[in-house]
Amino acid sequence: MISALITAAGSSSRYGKNKMLESIQGKPLLIRTLERFLACGEIEEIIVTARNSDKKTYEELTGTLDIVKIVTGGKQRIESLLNALNASSGDILITHDGARPLVTPGLIEELISWVKKTGAAMTAVNPTATVKLTDNQSMKIVGTLPRAKTWIAQTPQGYNRNILKQALEKAVREKYFVPTDDSEIVARMTSHDIVVVPGDHSNIKVTHRSDIVIANELFEVYLNS
């Protein structure tokens, strides 16, 4: 079985209110994200994390979606993801930010194919701008990263169940709650190799108010194409 673990238990502090309920072309952002996974035939189960205060609302929104289950998240994203993992049944787990409603079913399927071959894979894109390294104290430039070898992490990411479970449980035991992406946790806690699957620059994460405007514009193109 392949399960999707959708994290939607964040505080949306940078947005100012629960962004998962913001409208994307007439539907809540959370529903738009779930629709992308429901359109992927290989996904058999979707687990969504929610804050206690949002759990009932999410359950009402997803009540007609048979394969979707809402679980309570933790104080930290890693704890939320582990809660979702423990509520899931999949041998392959696809992790995804609930605030990325523009992921394509095709990209999800491509990621799954790589997880089946390698056990661990993530989506990412090359930066479109030049990335500089600086000395933190002097702020002087000490290097330039080549774009072709530099990747900006995205979700979805995918892992064999035992790999992700081992990584998350160890991170929770060690209280390693540094804000980062799932691949860094897996690499740090298990040393398992992770393959990069080229992602999509349109697969933006809604973080600030301006992002919702961009997401609405991009979704309008999708709906009319």
Residue pairs with C-beta under 8 A, 6 or more apart in sequence:
1 44
1 45
1 89
1 90
1 91
1 92
2 42
2 43
2 44
2 45
2 90
2 91
2 92
2 93
2 94
2 112
3 43
3 44
3 45
3 46
3 47
3 88
3 89
3 90
3 92
3 93
3 94
4 37
4 43
4 45
4 46
4 47
4 93
4 94
4 95
4 96
4 156
5 47
5 49
5 81
5 84
5 85
5 88
5 93
5 94
5 95
5 96
6 33
6 34
6 37
6 46
6 47
6 48
6 49
6 84
6 96
6 97
6 98
7 49
7 73
7 77
7 80
7 81
7 84
7 95
7 96
7 97
7 98
8 20
8 30
8 33
8 48
8 49
8 50
8 54
8 58
8 73
8 98
8 99
9 49
9 50
9 51
9 54
9 72
9 73
9 74
9 77
9 80
10 77
10 99
11 51
12 18
12 19
12 20
14 207
14 208
15 206
15 207
15 208
15 209
16 209
18 54
19 29
19 99
19 206
19 207
19 212
20 28
20 29
20 30
20 54
20 58
20 98
20 99
21 28
21 29
21 30
21 57
22 28
22 29
22 206
22 212
23 29
23 216
24 32
24 101
24 212
24 215
24 216
24 219
25 32
25 216
25 219
25 220
25 223
27 35
28 61
29 98
29 99
29 101
29 206
29 212
29 215
30 48
30 58
30 61
30 62
30 98
31 61
31 62
32 101
32 219
33 96
33 98
33 99
33 100
33 101
33 103
34 46
34 48
34 62
34 65
34 68
36 101
36 102
36 103
36 104
36 105
36 108
37 43
37 46
37 94
37 96
37 105
37 108
38 46
38 65
38 67
39 105
40 105
40 108
40 109
42 108
42 109
42 112
43 67
43 94
43 108
44 67
44 90
45 67
45 69
45 88
45 89
45 90
46 65
46 67
46 68
46 69
47 68
47 69
47 71
47 84
47 85
47 87
47 88
48 58
48 62
48 68
48 69
48 70
48 71
48 84
48 98
49 70
49 71
49 72
49 73
49 80
49 81
49 83
49 84
50 57
50 58
50 70
50 71
50 72
50 73
51 72
51 73
52 72
55 70
55 72
58 70
59 70
62 68
62 70
69 87
71 83
71 84
71 87
72 83
73 79
73 80
73 83
73 84
74 80
74 82
74 83
76 177
77 177
77 179
78 168
78 171
78 172
78 176
78 177
78 185
79 172
81 95
81 168
81 182
82 165
82 168
82 169
82 172
85 93
85 161
85 164
85 165
85 168
90 161
91 160
91 161
92 112
92 115
92 116
92 158
92 159
92 160
92 161
93 158
93 159
93 160
93 161
93 164
94 108
94 111
94 112
94 115
94 156
94 157
94 158
95 155
95 156
95 157
95 158
95 159
95 164
95 182
96 103
96 155
96 156
96 157
97 155
97 205
99 205
99 206
99 207
100 154
100 155
100 203
100 204
100 205
100 206
101 206
101 215
101 219
102 200
102 202
102 203
102 204
102 215
102 218
102 219
102 222
103 155
103 156
103 200
103 203
104 200
104 203
107 123
107 156
107 197
107 199
107 200
107 203
108 156
110 197
111 121
111 122
111 123
111 156
111 157
111 158
111 197
112 158
114 121
114 158
114 195
114 197
115 121
115 158
115 159
115 160
118 193
118 194
118 195
119 159
119 160
119 163
119 192
120 158
120 159
120 160
120 163
120 183
120 186
120 192
120 193
120 194
120 195
121 157
121 158
121 159
121 194
121 195
121 196
121 197
122 153
122 154
122 155
122 157
122 158
122 181
122 182
122 183
122 194
122 195
122 196
122 197
123 154
123 155
123 156
123 157
123 196
123 197
123 198
123 199
123 200
123 203
124 151
124 152
124 153
124 154
124 196
124 197
124 198
124 199
125 151
125 152
125 154
125 198
125 199
125 200
125 201
126 147
126 148
126 150
126 151
126 152
127 147
127 150
127 151
127 152
128 147
128 201
130 144
130 145
130 147
131 144
131 145
131 147
131 150
132 141
132 143
132 144
132 145
133 141
133 142
133 143
133 144
133 145
134 140
134 141
134 142
135 142
151 196
153 181
153 183
153 184
154 199
154 200
154 203
154 205
155 181
155 182
157 181
157 182
157 183
159 167
159 182
159 186
163 186
163 190
163 192
164 182
164 186
166 189
166 190
167 182
167 185
167 186
167 188
167 189
167 190
168 185
168 189
170 176
170 189
170 190
171 177
171 185
171 188
171 189
176 185
176 188
176 189
183 194
186 192
186 194
187 194
202 218
204 211
204 214
204 215
204 218
205 211
206 212
206 215
